[in-house]
């Protein structure tokens, strides 16, 4: 199973969009799946159903940060390189899907949503582009990481 399929399957199991993308890269992150899920858990639904930055996008950023981020106060080249690469993957996603914003991607008019999660039944998957966005994010990230020699798998 490729990373795109893995991410979609995680989402269909009930993980949120951010968790699904992050879990698809668990093997290269070296972090326990439970910890990854906890770290990514508030980013679903465009950050806790606020419908802001898409959770699939935040999942990509979390993976990239783990792979090339910095852990000390930084104002120089490391920060520049991280921000540059982050912007590159965000531009790829935005060019492909038209936005980085959850509510725009879901064609919602309300800015914030009830914090109570939606029931994941058949109609949920039929009316939402989330599986496509999550799979696309995993695919974009994997290609980017390979092109930049950040993973070899």
C-alpha positions as CSV (number, residue, x, y, z in Angstrom):
1,X,0.0,0.0,0.0
2,X,1.4,3.4,-0.9
3,X,1.4,6.5,1.4
4,X,-1.6,8.0,-0.4
5,X,-3.7,4.8,0.2
6,X,-2.4,4.6,3.8
7,X,-3.5,8.2,4.6
8,X,-6.9,7.6,3.1
9,X,-7.3,4.4,5.0
10,X,-6.3,6.0,8.3
11,X,-9.0,8.7,7.7
12,X,-11.6,6.1,6.9
13,X,-10.7,4.3,10.2
14,X,-11.6,7.5,12.1
15,X,-8.3,9.4,12.4
16,X,-8.6,13.1,11.5
17,X,-7.1,14.6,8.4
18,X,-3.9,15.7,10.0
19,X,-3.4,12.5,11.9
20,X,-4.0,10.5,8.7
21,X,-1.2,12.3,6.8
22,X,1.2,12.1,9.6
23,X,0.6,8.4,10.3
24,X,1.3,7.6,6.6
25,X,4.9,8.8,7.3
26,X,5.4,7.2,10.7
27,X,8.1,4.9,9.3
28,X,10.4,7.8,8.5
29,X,9.6,9.9,11.5
30,X,10.8,7.6,14.3
31,X,8.0,8.6,16.6
32,X,5.5,6.2,18.1
33,X,2.1,6.2,16.4
34,X,0.3,7.2,19.6
35,X,2.5,10.2,20.1
36,X,2.1,11.2,16.5
37,X,-1.7,11.0,16.9
38,X,-1.6,13.1,20.0
39,X,0.6,15.8,18.4
40,X,-1.7,16.0,15.2
41,X,-5.0,15.6,17.1
42,X,-6.0,19.3,17.4
43,X,-5.3,20.0,13.7
44,X,-8.3,18.1,12.3
45,X,-11.2,20.1,10.8
46,X,-9.1,23.0,9.9
47,X,-7.7,23.2,13.5
48,X,-10.3,21.8,15.8
49,X,-13.2,22.4,13.4
50,X,-12.4,26.1,13.1
51,X,-12.3,25.5,9.3
52,X,-9.0,27.4,9.0
53,X,-5.8,25.6,7.6
54,X,-6.7,22.2,6.2
55,X,-5.7,19.3,8.4
56,X,-4.1,17.5,5.5
57,X,-1.9,20.6,5.0
58,X,-0.9,20.8,8.7
59,X,-0.1,17.1,8.6
60,X,2.3,17.7,5.7
61,X,3.9,20.6,7.7
62,X,4.3,18.5,10.8
63,X,6.1,15.8,8.9
64,X,8.4,18.2,7.2
65,X,9.1,20.0,10.5
66,X,10.1,16.7,12.1
67,X,12.4,15.8,9.2
68,X,14.2,19.2,8.7
69,X,13.0,21.4,11.5
70,X,15.3,22.9,14.2
71,X,15.2,22.5,18.0
72,X,17.2,25.5,19.2
73,X,16.5,29.2,18.9
74,X,17.1,30.0,15.3
75,X,17.2,33.1,13.1
76,X,19.4,32.0,10.3
77,X,19.8,29.5,7.5
78,X,18.0,26.5,9.1
79,X,14.8,28.6,9.6
80,X,15.1,30.0,6.1
81,X,15.5,26.5,4.6
82,X,12.5,25.1,6.6
83,X,10.3,28.0,5.7
84,X,11.3,27.8,2.0
85,X,10.5,24.1,1.8
86,X,7.3,24.5,3.7
87,X,6.1,27.2,1.4
88,X,7.1,25.0,-1.6
89,X,4.8,22.2,-0.5
90,X,2.0,24.5,0.4
91,X,2.2,26.2,-3.0
92,X,2.0,22.7,-4.7
93,X,-1.1,21.8,-2.6
94,X,-2.7,25.2,-3.2
95,X,-2.1,25.1,-6.9
96,X,-3.6,21.6,-7.2
97,X,-6.7,22.1,-4.9
98,X,-7.2,25.9,-5.0
99,X,-6.8,26.7,-1.4
100,X,-5.1,25.8,1.9
101,X,-8.3,26.7,3.9
102,X,-10.6,24.0,5.1
103,X,-13.8,25.9,4.7
104,X,-12.9,26.9,1.1
105,X,-12.0,23.3,0.2
106,X,-15.2,22.0,1.7
107,X,-17.3,24.9,0.2
108,X,-18.6,26.0,3.5
109,X,-19.9,29.4,4.2
110,X,-19.5,29.4,8.0
111,X,-16.1,30.3,9.3
112,X,-16.3,28.2,12.5
113,X,-18.0,24.9,13.0
114,X,-19.5,23.2,16.1
115,X,-16.5,21.5,17.8
116,X,-18.5,18.2,17.9
117,X,-17.2,15.9,15.2
118,X,-19.4,14.8,12.3
119,X,-20.6,11.3,12.2
120,X,-18.6,9.4,9.7
121,X,-21.3,7.5,7.8
122,X,-21.7,6.9,4.1
123,X,-23.1,10.4,3.4
124,X,-20.1,12.0,5.1
125,X,-17.6,10.4,2.7
126,X,-19.9,11.1,-0.3
127,X,-20.2,14.8,0.4
128,X,-16.7,15.6,1.5
129,X,-13.5,15.8,-0.6
130,X,-11.4,15.0,2.5
131,X,-10.2,11.6,1.4
132,X,-9.0,13.0,-1.9
133,X,-7.3,16.0,-0.2
134,X,-5.7,13.7,2.4
135,X,-4.4,11.3,-0.2
136,X,-3.2,14.2,-2.4
137,X,-1.4,15.7,0.5
138,X,0.4,12.4,1.2
139,X,1.3,12.0,-2.4
140,X,2.6,15.6,-2.7
141,X,4.6,15.3,0.4
142,X,6.1,11.9,-0.6
143,X,7.2,13.2,-4.0
144,X,8.6,16.4,-2.4
145,X,10.6,14.5,0.2
146,X,12.0,12.1,-2.5
147,X,12.9,15.0,-4.8
148,X,14.7,16.7,-2.0
149,X,16.5,13.6,-0.8
150,X,14.8,13.7,2.6
151,X,13.5,10.1,2.3
152,X,14.7,7.3,0.0
153,X,11.8,4.9,0.4
